[in-house]
Amino acid sequence: MKTAVATLLALGSMGVTLAHAQTVDIDDLRAPTSPAFVLLDVTPASVERPENPKAFTVNLIKTFARADGLPQNYALEVAPYWLTYHPNLSFAQYQSPGARSLIQTLSISVATTPMTPADDSSADPIGTRLGLGLRTNITNGRFDPTMNTLVGELAALQGRVLDIGEAEDAVAMAEEALAAAKSAGRATADLETALKARQEALATLKAEEPALDNDMQMKALEIQALDAQRIGLIVTLAAGKTWDFPDDDFSLRQSGRWGVWVTPTYRFRACTATGATCTAVVDAIGVVRALRDPGKETSWDAGGRMVWQPTRELKLSGEILRRWAGSSTTGATPTVAGDSNRTTAMLEYQIRKDLSLYASFGRDFEKDTGQKPLVSLMGLNVGLGKTPKVVPSMATP
C-alpha cells in the first residue's frame, strides 16, 4: 500500500505456526498525483485517480524543458493509518470498511516548488512555494463477487494446516499416555495401537503439507490481484493550502492558494474474464474543484479523465478540464481573468511494486499573464515501507 507493519489475525492456539499462515498482501493502484501537487500546478494529471495509499511515498517530477540536474519539484505523502500496527483488523473489515474508509485511505501530502517571477517562469527561483494537502476516499468501491469464494477456499486450506497442528498435539498426548502407563506398570497394547494410528494420520497430513503451502500461496496471490481491482463507485474528497516563502525566509511567508474538491470515479472491468484472470480496467473520473487565490474570487474547475489499464503495469489516460477564473478583488478596477482549459495525456508504468514511472504531455491552464503553458513532465513515484498483510478469518469448525 510498501506500507506499514503486517496485520495478522489471531490463528488460535492449535499448534500451528504463523509460518504456515498464508497472508495476503494489500496491493494498491497508486496514482502519482497528490493534492499538494495539484494546488502548486506541478502535477502530471490534475484529475486524481482513486487509490489505496502507501504508508510513505516520494514523488519526483521533472520538467522536460529544464535539464539542470535533480528535479526541483517533489512531494512526500504519508498515510497515517498504515504507519501503525492493526492486529484487530480483519480481512472482511478491510474489504468493506464502511466509515472506516475515511481513516484507512487518508493521506497527507507535502510538496514544494520553486517560486519564479510571474512574467518569466524560466528565471532563477526567488523563493519556495509550499503546499499541504489531505485526501481520503468517502466510498471505496466494492470487491469482485468471486472474492468471497476465494477467501473461503483459502480459509479451508488454512484449516487443513490447523489439522496438522491438532494431529501433532494428538501424537504428543498419546506418547505421554503411553509413557505414563509404562511407568505405572499398566497394559500398553491399546495405547500403542492408538499412538500408531495417530502417527499414521499425522504422516498422511504432513505429506500434504508442501502441496498445501503451494496452494495457499497461489490462492493468496489470486486474492491480492482481485483486491487491486475494486470496482464500482469510488468517491474521493481532497483539500489543501499553499504558502509562499520569498528568499526562503520563513518570516516573510505569505498565504497562498487554497482548494477543496470532490472526485467521483466509476471503475469497471474492460474484459469478459472473471476473477483475478481479468486485469484490464477502465476508470471514468470526474472532478469539481473550488480554488481561491489571494486577491481573487473563487475559481471553479470541472472536467474528467478516462484511464485505461490494459495490464497491471501499464496505465494510459487523457483528461480535459475547464476553469472558470474568478475576478480580482484588489485595485480600483477589478479585472476578470479569462477562462481556460487544461488538456493532457498521461502514461504510467509500474517498474516494480514500489516504483512507478509516469510522463505527461499537453496544455495547462492559462496564466494571469496570458501565457498558455505546455505540460511536459516526467516523474518517479517511490513507495517506502512494508506491505500490510492480512490473514483471512478461519472458518469455525
C-alpha positions in Angstrom: 0.0 0.0 0.0 5.3 -0.5 0.6 3.1 0.1 3.6 3.1 -0.4 7.4 3.8 -3.4 9.5 2.0 -6.7 8.7 -1.5 -7.0 10.1 -2.1 -10.6 11.2 -5.3 -12.1 12.6 -5.0 -14.5 15.6 -5.0 -18.1 14.5 -5.7 -19.6 17.9 -3.6 -21.9 20.0 -3.9 -25.1 17.9 -0.2 -25.7 17.5 0.1 -24.1 14.0 2.8 -21.5 13.5 2.5 -18.3 11.6 5.0 -19.7 9.1 2.1 -21.8 7.7 -0.4 -18.9 7.7 -0.6 -17.7 4.1 -1.0 -13.9 4.3 -2.5 -11.7 1.6 -0.6 -8.5 0.6 -2.8 -5.4 0.4 -1.8 -4.3 -3.0 -2.8 -0.9 -4.4 -3.3 1.1 -7.5 -1.1 4.2 -7.0 -1.8 7.4 -8.8 1.2 9.8 -9.0 -0.7 12.9 -8.1 -1.2 14.5 -4.7 -3.4 17.3 -3.5 -0.3 19.4 -2.7 1.0 19.0 -6.3 -2.4 19.9 -7.7 -2.5 23.2 -5.8 1.0 24.0 -6.9 0.1 23.4 -10.6 3.0 20.9 -11.0 1.1 17.7 -11.4 1.1 15.4 -14.4 -2.7 14.8 -14.0 -5.0 17.3 -12.5 -7.8 14.8 -12.0 -6.6 12.4 -9.3 -7.2 8.7 -9.6 -8.5 6.8 -6.5 -6.0 4.7 -4.6 -5.2 2.7 -1.6 -2.4 4.8 -0.1 1.1 3.6 0.8 2.4 4.3 4.2 5.1 6.6 2.8 5.6 7.8 -0.7 8.0 10.1 -2.5 7.1 11.8 -5.8 9.7 13.4 -8.0 8.7 15.4 -11.1 11.0 16.7 -13.8 10.0 19.3 -16.3 11.4 18.3 -19.7 12.1 22.0 -20.5 14.7 22.3 -17.7 17.7 20.0 -17.7 19.7 21.3 -14.9 20.2 18.4 -12.5 17.9 16.9 -10.0 14.1 17.5 -10.0 13.1 20.7 -8.3 9.5 19.6 -7.6 8.9 16.8 -5.2 6.3 15.7 -2.7 6.1 13.4 0.3 2.9 11.6 1.1 2.0 9.8 4.3 -0.9 7.5 5.1 -1.1 7.7 9.0 -3.3 4.6 9.4 -0.8 2.3 7.7 2.1 3.6 9.7 0.9 1.6 12.8 0.1 -2.0 13.6 -3.5 -3.1 13.5 -3.8 -6.7 14.9 -7.6 -6.5 15.1 -8.1 -5.5 11.5 -9.9 -8.4 9.8 -9.9 -9.0 6.0 -13.6 -8.5 6.0 -13.3 -5.1 7.7 -10.6 -4.1 5.2 -12.7 -5.2 2.2 -15.9 -3.5 3.4 -14.7 -0.7 5.8 -17.8 1.5 5.8 -17.0 4.7 7.6 -13.6 3.3 8.4 -12.6 4.0 4.8 -12.1 7.7 5.8 -9.2 6.8 8.0 -7.8 3.8 6.1 -7.5 5.8 2.9 -6.5 9.2 4.5 -3.2 10.5 3.2 -1.3 13.8 3.9 0.9 15.3 1.3 3.6 18.0 1.5 5.1 19.4 -1.7 7.5 22.2 -2.7 8.2 24.0 -5.9 10.5 27.0 -6.7 8.9 30.4 -6.9 9.7 32.3 -10.1 8.7 35.8 -11.3 5.2 35.8 -12.7 6.3 37.2 -16.0 9.3 34.9 -16.5 8.9 31.2 -15.4 12.4 30.4 -16.8 14.1 32.9 -14.4 16.0 31.8 -11.3 13.9 30.9 -8.3 13.1 33.8 -6.0 11.9 31.6 -3.1 10.0 28.4 -2.3 6.3 27.6 -2.6 5.0 25.0 -0.1 1.8 23.0 -0.4 -0.1 20.9 2.2 -2.9 18.5 1.1 -5.3 15.9 2.5 -7.1 13.2 0.7 -9.5 10.4 1.6 -12.0 8.1 0.0 -15.6 8.6 1.2 -16.6 5.4 -0.6 -14.1 2.8 -1.8 -15.9 0.8 -4.3 -16.7 -2.9 -4.0 -14.8 -6.1 -4.4 -15.4 -8.7 -7.1 -18.2 -11.2 -6.3 -15.7 -14.0 -6.6 -13.6 -12.6 -3.7 -15.7 -14.4 -1.0 -15.3 -17.7 -2.8 -11.5 -17.3 -3.0 -11.3 -16.2 0.7 -13.4 -19.3 1.7 -11.1 -21.6 -0.3 -8.0 -20.1 1.4 -9.6 -20.4 4.8 -10.3 -24.1 4.0 -6.7 -24.7 3.1 -5.5 -23.0 6.3 -8.0 -25.2 8.2 -6.0 -28.2 6.8 -2.9 -26.7 8.2 -4.6 -26.4 11.6 -5.5 -30.1 11.3 -1.7 -30.8 11.1 -1.2 -28.9 14.3 -4.0 -30.8 16.0 -2.6 -34.1 14.8 0.8 -33.2 16.3 -0.9 -32.4 19.6 -2.7 -35.7 19.5 0.5 -37.7 18.9 2.2 -35.9 21.8 -0.7 -36.7 24.1 -0.7 -40.3 23.1 3.0 -40.5 23.7 2.6 -39.1 27.2 -0.3 -41.5 28.0 1.9 -44.5 26.8 4.8 -43.3 28.9 2.6 -42.9 32.0 1.2 -46.4 31.6 4.6 -48.0 31.2 5.8 -46.1 34.3 2.8 -47.4 36.3 3.2 -51.0 35.0 -0.2 -51.0 33.3 -1.1 -52.7 30.0 0.0 -50.7 27.0 -1.3 -52.6 23.9 -4.3 -50.4 23.4 -2.2 -47.2 23.9 0.4 -48.4 21.5 -2.2 -49.1 18.9 -3.8 -45.6 19.4 -0.3 -44.0 19.1 0.5 -45.8 15.9 -2.9 -44.8 14.4 -2.3 -41.1 15.3 1.3 -41.2 13.9 0.0 -42.6 10.7 -2.7 -39.9 10.4 0.0 -37.3 11.1 2.3 -38.7 8.5 -0.6 -38.6 5.9 -1.3 -34.9 6.8 2.5 -34.0 6.7 2.8 -35.5 3.3 0.2 -33.0 2.1 2.0 -30.0 3.6 4.1 -29.0 0.6 1.1 -29.0 -1.7 -0.9 -27.1 0.9 1.7 -24.4 1.2 1.8 -24.1 -2.6 -2.0 -24.0 -2.9 -2.3 -21.3 -0.2 0.3 -19.2 -1.9 -1.4 -19.4 -5.2 -4.8 -18.6 -3.7 -3.4 -15.7 -1.8 -2.0 -14.2 -5.0 -5.4 -14.6 -6.6 -7.0 -12.6 -3.8 -4.2 -10.0 -3.9 -4.8 -9.5 -7.6 -8.5 -9.2 -7.2 -8.2 -6.8 -4.3 -6.3 -4.4 -6.6 -9.3 -4.3 -8.9 -12.0 -2.9 -6.7 -14.9 -1.9 -9.0 -17.9 0.4 -8.8 -18.2 3.9 -7.3 -15.3 5.4 -5.5 -15.6 9.0 -4.2 -12.5 10.9 -3.1 -12.5 14.1 -1.1 -9.4 16.4 -1.1 -8.3 19.7 0.2 -5.2 21.8 0.5 -3.4 25.0 1.1 -0.2 26.7 -0.1 2.2 29.3 1.3 5.0 31.4 -0.4 8.4 31.9 1.2 10.2 34.7 -0.7 14.0 34.4 -0.4 13.3 31.1 1.5 12.7 33.3 4.6 10.1 31.9 7.0 9.4 35.3 8.5 8.4 36.6 5.0 5.8 33.8 4.5 2.7 34.7 2.5 -0.6 32.9 2.4 -1.3 31.4 -1.0 -4.0 29.3 -2.7 -6.4 27.0 -1.0 -8.7 24.5 -2.6 -11.4 21.9 -1.9 -12.6 19.3 -4.4 -14.5 16.0 -4.9 -13.6 13.3 -7.4 -16.2 10.7 -8.1 -15.0 7.6 -10.1 -16.7 4.6 -11.6 -14.3 1.7 -12.2 -15.3 -1.2 -14.4 -13.7 -4.2 -15.9 -12.5 -4.0 -19.5 -12.5 -7.7 -20.3 -15.0 -10.6 -20.2 -13.0 -12.9 -18.0 -14.0 -13.2 -14.4 -12.0 -13.2 -11.1 -8.3 -12.4 -11.0 -7.7 -13.5 -14.6 -9.1 -10.1 -15.7 -6.5 -7.4 -15.2 -7.9 -4.8 -17.6 -9.9 -2.0 -16.0 -11.2 1.4 -17.1 -11.8 4.4 -14.7 -14.2 7.1 -15.6 -13.3 10.0 -13.3 -15.0 13.4 -12.8 -13.9 16.3 -10.7 -15.4 19.5 -9.3 -12.9 21.8 -7.6 -13.1 25.2 -5.9 -9.8 27.3 -5.8 -9.2 30.6 -4.1 -6.1 32.7 -4.8 -5.1 35.7 -2.7 -6.8 38.9 -4.0 -9.2 36.9 -6.3 -12.6 35.5 -6.1 -13.1 31.7 -6.1 -12.5 30.0 -9.4 -14.0 26.7 -10.4 -12.7 23.6 -12.2 -14.8 20.9 -13.7 -13.9 18.1 -16.0 -13.0 14.5 -16.3 -10.4 11.8 -17.1 -10.5 8.4 -18.7 -7.9 5.8 -17.6 -7.4 2.6 -19.5 -5.3 0.0 -17.7 -4.8 -2.9 -20.2 -2.3 -4.7 -17.8 -1.4 -4.5 -14.1 1.7 -2.5 -15.0 0.5 0.0 -17.7 -2.0 2.8 -17.5 -2.9 5.3 -20.3 -5.1 8.2 -19.7 -6.4 11.5 -21.0 -8.1 14.4 -19.3 -9.8 17.7 -20.0 -10.8 20.4 -17.5 -12.5 23.8 -17.8 -11.5 26.5 -15.4 -13.9 29.4 -14.7 -11.5 32.0 -13.2 -12.6 34.4 -10.5 -12.3 38.2 -10.8 -9.7 40.2 -9.0 -10.8 41.7 -5.7 -8.0 44.2 -5.4 -7.3 47.5 -7.2 -9.6 50.3 -8.2 -10.8 48.5 -11.3 -11.3 44.8 -10.7 -10.3 42.6 -13.6 -11.6 39.2 -14.7 -9.1 36.6 -15.8 -10.0 34.6 -18.9 -11.5 31.2 -18.6 -9.2 28.4 -19.9 -8.8 24.7 -20.4 -6.3 22.0 -19.4 -5.9 19.1 -21.8 -3.2 16.4 -21.1 -2.4 12.8 -21.9 -0.5 10.6 -19.5 1.4 7.3 -19.3 2.1 5.4 -16.1 4.2 2.3 -15.9 4.9 0.2 -12.8 8.5 -0.9 -12.9 8.1 -2.9 -9.7 5.7 -2.9 -6.8 7.3 0.1 -5.1 8.5 2.1 -8.1 6.5 3.6 -11.0 7.4 5.9 -13.9 5.0 8.4 -15.4 5.0 11.0 -18.1 2.5 13.7 -19.1 2.2 16.0 -22.1 -0.4 18.6 -23.1 -1.6 22.2 -22.4 -2.1 23.7 -19.0 -4.4 26.4 -17.8 -3.8 29.9 -19.0 -1.7 32.1 -16.6 -2.7 35.6 -15.5 0.0 36.9 -17.9 -1.8 35.3 -20.8 0.7 32.6 -21.2 -0.6 29.1 -22.2 2.0 26.8 -20.6 3.0 23.4 -22.1 2.6 20.4 -19.8 5.7 18.2 -20.3 6.5 16.3 -17.1 8.2 13.1 -16.2 8.5 11.7 -12.7 9.0 8.7 -10.4 6.8 7.5 -7.6 8.6 5.6 -4.9 6.8 3.7 -2.2 8.6 3.1 1.1 7.9 0.7 4.0 6.4 -2.8 4.1 3.2 -4.0 2.6 0.4 -4.6 5.1 -0.8 -8.2 5.2 -4.0 -9.8 6.4 -4.9 -13.5 7.1 -8.5 -14.2 6.1 -10.5 -15.4 9.1 -10.5 -19.1 9.7 -13.8 -21.0 9.3 -15.3 -22.1 12.6 -15.0 -25.9 12.9 
